[in-house]
Amino acid sequence: DEGMGMKKQISTAALVSALALSPMAVQAQSAADAGWKYSVMPYLWLPSVDGKLRFGPPAVGGITPNVELDAGNYLDSLDMAVMVSGTARKDRWVLGTDLIYLHFSNTEGNVHSVNVNAGSGPANVSTAMLSSGLSADLKGTVWTMVGGYTVLQEPKSSLEVLGGFRYLGLDVKTDWQLSGVVTGTAPSGKTIAFARSGNAQKKEDIWAGIVGARGRFVFGESDWFANAYVDVGGGSSVFTWQGAAGIGYAFKWGDVILDYRYLYYSQNDDKLVDSLSFGGLALGANFRF
């Protein structure tokens, strides 16, 4: 009936909010179950991007461009960034999630080679002799979900072992300019050319299982502490790892944390990501409930 339908909608909304670890849901759940402790940390991560991308199978007239992005000043190309992480703990058990959205536009790079489909397979032709310019628009969503157990729990130090998954969703578009035309011969004997200017776009959803650890160490009797995190994982055609280390200061309401964070991905075969990395400083305020 209508009443049951409304209760079902309210329950679904509450579950989604709890998984996102929003402050409102955290407060409500904390009041209902004092055994759980929660924290929510909005933060700002300003990474530079560096990588090599493959737009295959053949994307432009039978020729596949291999693009190389330059690690440059992130402030020049970062258009939008949204980051938040949350943690729930009970006794020694821990659940955590982290969500990142990054949008880079006008990222500089070059077409370092192209794959010309000649004969029985593609032949890689370098464009090093052709001065090339490239502008890339990159949108990335990174979602991590882990669960774990605290193997060391002392007043001044802690260590958690974690396992879970990470999702990377990429949407990349490139526009390039070369000083010359790259040509090759197709299996039919026809000459094909890679244009001096053009564009290509590709999307990829990448899932990986991960295992990792997170630690914290307090300096003496002060409110200063060091923190570190590392994970590694992969799947059928992907390898990834992430690391972060820095310092923080503890207040009654929570912590302020400054660290350096690095995220790396690579894929096999003709997948989009030959290699891709994000690295830079992150500053966050961790609110405890």
N, C-alpha and C positions, 0 to 999 in steps of 0.2 A: 504494500500500500504506500501512500504518499509519505507517511511518517517513517516507514522502514527505508524508503528510498533516500530520504534526506539524511537519516543516520548513516547510511552507507557512504554517501558523498562526503559527509563530515569526517568519517573514519579514514577514507582515502586521502583526503587533503591533509589530515594530521600525520599520516604515515609518510607522505611525500615531504612534508616540512621537517619531520624528524630526521629523515635520511639526509636532507640538506643541512641539518644542524643549524638552523636559523636561530637567532637569539630568542625569539618569542617561544619557539618550540622547546628550546633548552630550559627556559625558565619554568614552563608548565610541567615538563617531565621531571625536572629536579624537585619540584614541590611534591610530586606524586610518589617518587621513588628516591629516597635520600641515599640509597646505596650507590647510585650512579653519579659520577662527576663529569662535567662537560666543559669544553672550551671552544671558542670560535675566534678565528684570527683572520680578519681582512688584512691584506698586505699588498705592497707595490713591488713588483719585480720588473726591472728594466734591463732585459737581456739584449745582447747583440746576437745576430743570427748568422750562421756560417753553414754552408752545405753545398752538396752536389745533387741535382735532381735529374731524373730521366723521364722524358715525356714519350715513352714507348708503350705499346707497339706503335709503328709509324704514325706520326700525327700530322705531318705536313708534306703532302705530295709524295709519300713513300719514304720520307727521310725523317729520322727521329733526332731532335735536338737534345743534347746533354748540357744542362745549365749549371753554372757554378756561381753561387752567391758569395758576395764579399761580406766579411765581418767588419762592420763599420760602426759609426756612431748611432746607437739605437734611437736617440732623440730626433734624428733626422728622418727616420722612416716609421717609427712607432706611432700609429694613429689611435689605437684604443687598447686598453688592458683592463681586465677584470680578474681578480684573484681572491679566493677565500678558501680557508681550510677549517676543518672541525674535528674534534676528538671526543670520544666518550669512553670513560673508564669505570670499571667496577672491580674492586680487589686488584688482582694482577692482570685482568683481561682488558684489552684495549681495542677500540674500533676507530678508524680514521678515514677521512675523505678529503680530497683536495681538488679544486676546480680552477682552471686557468683558461682565459680566452685572450688571444693576442691577434692583433691585426697590424701587419706591416705593409706599407705602400711605398712605391718608388725606391725599393731596395735595389742597390746597384749590384751588378755582376757581369757575367759574360757567357757566351756560348763557347765552351772550351772544346767541344767536338760535336760531330754529328754522325749518326749511324746510317750509312747509305745501304739499302737493301739490294746488294749486287750478287749475282750468282746464287749459290746455295744458301747464303746467309748474309747477315749485315756486316759491312766493313766499316770500321771506325775511322773517320777522317778528321784530323785535327784542324781547328780553325785558328791556331796560334799565329799563323802568318797573316791573318786578316784581323786588323784591329776591330774589336767588337765592343758594343755597348749594350747593356741590357737593363731593363727596369722590371722588377717583379712585384706583384701584389700577393701577399701571403696571409691567409687566415688560418689560425690553428686553435683547436680546442683540446685541452689535455685534462682528462679526468682520471684520478687515482682513487682506488678503494682498497683498504687493507684491514686485516684483523691480526691480532697478535697477543703475545704474553710477555709480561715483565719478568725477566730472569734475574735482574738485580734491582732491588728496591731499598735504597738507603736514604737517610735524611739529606745527604749531600750528593748523591749520585744515583742514576737509574740507567737501565739498559733494557730495551724492548726488542724482541725478534718479531718480524712481521711477514705476512704473506698476503697476496691479493692479485689485483690486475690493474693495468693502465690502458686507457684508450687515447689515441691521438687521431684527431680528424683534421685533415689538411685540404685546403682549397688554394691552389697556386695558379696564377696567370702570369705569363711572361711576354714582354715585347722586346725584340732585339733589332739591332742595327749592325750590319757588317760592311766592310769596305769592298767586298767582292762576293761572287757567287760560288757556292760549293756544288760540284756536279758529281754524278755517279752513273753507273749503268745498271738498269733494272734487269731481272731475269729474262725479260722479253728481248733484250738488246737495246731498248730505248733509253736514251740519255735523260736522266731526271736531275733536277736542280733544287738546291736549298736556297730560297730567296735571300737577298741581301737584308730584307726587313720582313717582319711578320710577327705572329704571336701564337701561343699555344696555352692550353689550360687543361688541368687535370685535378681530380679529387681522389682522395684515398682515405679509407677508414682502417686504422691499424690497432689491433688488440694484442696485448702481451700479458702473460702471467709474470709476476714479480715476487721476489723474496728480498728482505732487507732487514735493517736494524736502525734503531734510533737511540741516542744517548744524551745524557745531560750531566754536567758536573759543576758543582757550586765552588766558587773560589773562597776558601777559608770561611770566615764568619760574615762575609759581606753578602749583599744582595745581587752581586754579579755572578754570572754563570756562563759556561760554554755549552754549546749544543752542536750535535752532528747527526746527519742522516745519510744513508746510502741504500740503494737498491739496485738489483740487476735482474734482467729477465728477457723473455723472448717468446717466439712462437715458431710456426712452420717456416717462415721466411723473414723474420725480424729479430733484431737484437737491440736492446735498450738498456741504459743505465742512468741513474741520477744520483747526484751527491750534493750535499749542502753542509756548510760549517760556518759558525759565527759565534757571536757573543750576545748576551741579553742582560736585562736588569729586571728584577722581580719587584712588583708593587703588590699592595693588598688585593687589588682588583684583577691583577694579571701580570703580563710581561710585555716588555718592548724588546724586539729581537732584530738584530741586523746580521745578515749572513750573506755568503756568496753561494749562488745556486747554479748548477750546471746540469743540463739534460741533453742526452745524446740518443740518436736513432740511426739505424742502418737497415737496409733490406736487400735481399738477394734477387736474382733473376731480373725481370724487366719491370720491377716495381718502381714506384715514383721516387722513393728515397734511397739514393746511393749512400749518402751520409747527411745528417742534419743535426746541428747542435745549437742550443741556446745557453748563454752564460752571462751572468751579471749579478749585481747586488740586489738584495731584497730587504725591505723594511716592513715589519708588521707589528700590530698590536694584538696580543693574545688575551681575550677576555675569558675569565674562569667563572663558572657558575656552580 
